[in-house]
C-alpha cells in the first residue's frame, strides 16, 4: 500500500484540517479525463492535493464534475477516508485476481503504456481498493 485517499466537498477545508499531520500539500488540477465508469465511458474532473505520512501518500480529493466513485461518495452524504491504493506490476492482472474473489471494477483508466489505474469494490464493503501501475516511475 502506498496511498490513502480521502474525498471532501471542499479541498481547501480538508487541507486545513490535515495540514498539521500530513502537510504541506501540493494541489494538482489535471482537467477532465475519460474513464471507464461502471462500463460506460464518462469524463470526470477532480481537484487533488498530495501530502505525506512517512512513505504513505495522503491524497485529498474534491469532485468537480462527471460520474465517478468520488461523486457517488459525496452523493451518499459521506466525506473522509475513501480508498486504499496499492502499487502493482500489472493492473489488468491484479484486477483479474480480485474479480475472481468477488471484487468488481468500478472505475478504470489506461493512461498510456505502463500507466493505469482501477478502482474496485465489493458488496457490503464501503472501502474501495485502487490498483495503480506506474512503470514510468
C-alpha positions in Angstrom: 0.0 0.0 0.0 1.4 3.4 -0.9 -1.6 5.8 -0.6 -4.7 6.6 1.4 -7.4 8.6 -0.4 -9.9 10.9 1.2 -12.8 12.7 -0.5 -14.2 16.1 0.6 -16.5 18.6 -0.8 -14.1 21.5 0.0 -10.4 20.8 -0.8 -9.1 23.9 1.0 -11.0 23.0 4.2 -9.7 19.4 4.0 -6.1 20.7 3.5 -6.5 23.0 6.6 -7.8 20.0 8.6 -5.0 17.7 7.7 -2.1 20.1 7.1 -0.7 19.8 10.7 -0.4 16.0 10.3 0.2 15.3 6.6 1.2 18.7 5.0 2.3 20.6 3.3 0.0 19.7 0.5 0.6 20.2 -3.2 -2.5 20.8 -5.3 -2.9 19.3 -8.8 -5.6 20.1 -11.3 -5.4 17.8 -14.3 -8.7 18.7 -16.1 -11.2 16.1 -17.2 -10.2 12.7 -18.4 -12.4 10.0 -19.9 -12.7 6.9 -17.7 -14.5 3.6 -17.9 -17.0 4.2 -15.2 -19.2 1.2 -14.4 -19.0 0.1 -18.1 -19.6 3.5 -19.7 -17.0 6.0 -21.0 -17.5 9.0 -18.8 -15.4 12.2 -18.3 -14.6 13.2 -14.8 -12.6 16.0 -13.3 -11.1 16.1 -9.8 -9.0 18.6 -7.8 -6.3 16.7 -5.8 -3.9 17.6 -3.1 -1.0 15.4 -2.2 0.7 15.2 1.3 2.8 12.5 3.1 2.9 10.4 6.2 6.2 8.6 6.1 6.2 6.5 3.0 2.4 6.7 2.6 1.0 9.4 0.3 -2.1 11.1 1.6 -4.4 12.2 -1.3 -7.2 14.7 -0.7 -9.8 14.7 -3.5 -12.6 17.2 -4.4 -15.1 16.1 -7.0 -15.5 18.8 -9.7 -17.6 17.1 -12.5 -18.6 13.9 -14.1 -19.6 10.5 -13.0 -17.1 8.7 -10.8 -16.7 6.9 -7.4 -15.9 10.2 -5.7 -19.2 11.8 -6.8 -21.0 8.6 -5.5 -19.3 9.1 -2.1 -20.3 12.7 -1.8 -23.9 12.0 -3.1 -24.2 9.4 -0.2 -23.6 12.3 2.2 -20.1 11.0 3.0 -16.7 12.7 3.4 -13.5 11.3 4.7 -11.5 8.1 4.0 -12.5 6.7 0.6 -9.9 4.1 -0.5 -6.5 2.4 -0.2 -4.1 2.3 -3.2 -1.7 -0.5 -3.9 1.2 -0.3 -6.4 1.1 -3.3 -8.7 3.2 -4.6 -11.6 0.1 -5.1 -13.8 -3.3 -3.5 -13.2 -5.1 -5.9 -15.5 -3.6 -9.0 -13.8 -4.4 -7.7 -10.4 -8.0 -6.8 -11.4 -8.5 -10.4 -12.8 -7.3 -11.8 -9.4 -9.6 -9.5 -7.4 -12.6 -10.2 -9.7 -12.0 -14.0 -9.1 -12.7 -13.4 -5.4 -15.7 -11.1 -5.7 -14.4 -7.6 -6.3 -15.8 -5.5 -9.2 -14.1 -2.9 -11.3 -16.0 0.4 -11.0 -13.5 2.9 -12.5 -10.6 2.2 -14.9 -8.2 4.2 -17.0 -5.2 3.2 -19.1 -3.3 6.5 -19.4 -0.5 5.0 -21.5 1.9 2.1 -21.8 2.7 1.0 -18.2 0.4 3.6 -16.6 -3.0 2.5 -15.5 -5.4 2.5 -12.5 -8.5 0.6 -11.4 -10.9 1.2 -8.5 -12.5 -2.0 -7.2 -15.5 -2.5 -4.8 -17.2 -5.5 -3.3 -20.7 -6.0 -1.9 -21.3 -4.7 1.7 -17.9 -3.1 2.0 -17.7 0.7 2.0 -14.0 0.8 1.3 -12.7 0.9 -2.3 -9.3 -0.5 -3.3 -7.2 1.1 -6.1 -4.6 -0.8 -8.1 -2.0 1.5 -9.7 0.6 0.6 -12.3 3.3 3.1 -13.0 6.2 1.6 -14.9 7.5 5.1 -15.8 8.1 5.9 -12.1 
